[in-house]
């Protein structure tokens, strides 16, 4: 089994910054991608950023959010700057790869709440 745990959420004022962390652990052979999603109340979940095995990253929130990855620690970070109230959401981490058993896995964390408010 592969476990995914996020941390780093909280309450921040508009214009502030937060850094989210997501660590994958367990029976991991290789990781293909690590991605951040968010879901605001009453809205559909959306992809925020993704880091693939090749190192490429894509963003739905360009310019303010930066994804980075520590392959040795199976950890991905999301640096969020200039946060706005519309960034308020539950941020979840999704990790996909191959387990030691040779089977593919696609695991989600429990999510971390980010609230941007004055």
C-alpha positions in Angstrom: 0.0 0.0 0.0 1.0 3.6 -0.6 0.1 6.3 1.8 -0.1 10.0 0.9 0.0 12.7 3.6 -0.4 16.4 3.0 0.5 19.2 5.4 1.0 22.9 5.5 -2.5 24.2 5.1 -4.0 26.9 7.3 -5.4 30.4 7.5 -3.6 33.2 5.7 -4.4 36.8 4.9 -4.8 37.9 1.3 -1.4 38.5 -0.3 0.2 36.0 2.0 2.0 32.7 1.2 1.8 29.1 2.2 3.9 26.0 1.3 2.1 22.7 1.2 3.9 19.4 1.5 2.9 16.0 0.3 4.8 12.9 1.2 4.3 9.4 -0.3 5.4 6.3 1.6 5.0 2.6 1.6 5.7 0.0 -1.0 6.9 2.3 -3.8 9.0 1.2 -6.7 8.7 4.3 -8.8 6.6 7.4 -9.0 5.3 8.6 -12.3 3.6 11.8 -11.2 2.8 13.8 -8.1 0.0 16.4 -8.5 -1.9 18.9 -6.5 -5.7 19.4 -6.9 -8.0 21.7 -5.1 -11.7 21.8 -4.5 -13.5 24.9 -3.3 -17.0 24.7 -1.7 -19.6 24.2 -4.4 -17.1 23.8 -7.2 -15.6 20.9 -9.0 -12.1 19.7 -8.2 -9.4 21.2 -10.4 -5.8 20.3 -11.1 -3.5 23.0 -9.7 -0.1 21.6 -10.7 1.6 18.4 -11.6 5.2 17.1 -11.6 5.9 14.1 -13.9 8.7 11.6 -13.9 10.4 13.6 -16.7 10.4 16.6 -14.5 7.9 18.7 -16.4 5.3 20.7 -14.5 2.1 22.3 -15.6 -0.1 24.8 -13.7 -3.6 25.9 -13.8 -2.6 28.8 -11.5 0.4 30.2 -13.3 2.7 32.8 -11.9 1.7 32.5 -8.3 2.1 28.8 -7.5 5.2 26.8 -7.9 5.5 23.0 -7.7 8.7 21.3 -6.7 9.7 17.8 -5.9 12.2 15.9 -3.8 12.5 12.5 -5.6 14.7 11.1 -2.9 12.0 11.7 -0.3 9.0 11.0 -2.5 7.8 14.5 -1.5 6.2 17.2 -3.6 5.7 20.8 -2.5 3.4 23.6 -3.6 4.6 27.1 -2.9 1.7 29.4 -3.0 2.3 33.2 -3.2 0.0 36.2 -3.4 -2.9 34.1 -2.1 -6.4 35.4 -2.8 -9.7 34.5 -1.2 -10.6 32.6 -4.4 -7.7 30.2 -3.6 -9.6 29.0 -0.5 -10.2 25.3 -1.0 -9.2 21.9 0.2 -5.9 21.0 -1.5 -5.3 17.3 -2.1 -2.3 15.4 -3.3 -2.5 12.6 -5.9 0.4 10.3 -6.5 0.7 7.7 -9.2 3.3 5.1 -9.9 4.3 1.5 -9.6 4.4 -0.5 -6.3 7.1 -2.9 -5.3 4.7 -5.7 -6.3 4.8 -4.4 -9.8 1.2 -3.2 -9.8 0.2 0.4 -10.6 -1.1 2.6 -7.8 -3.0 5.9 -7.7 -3.2 7.2 -4.2 -4.8 10.3 -2.7 -4.1 12.1 0.5 -6.8 13.3 2.9 -6.5 16.9 1.9 -5.5 20.0 3.7 -7.6 23.1 4.1 -6.3 26.5 2.8 -8.3 29.5 3.8 -7.5 33.0 2.6 -9.3 35.6 4.6 -8.7 38.8 6.4 
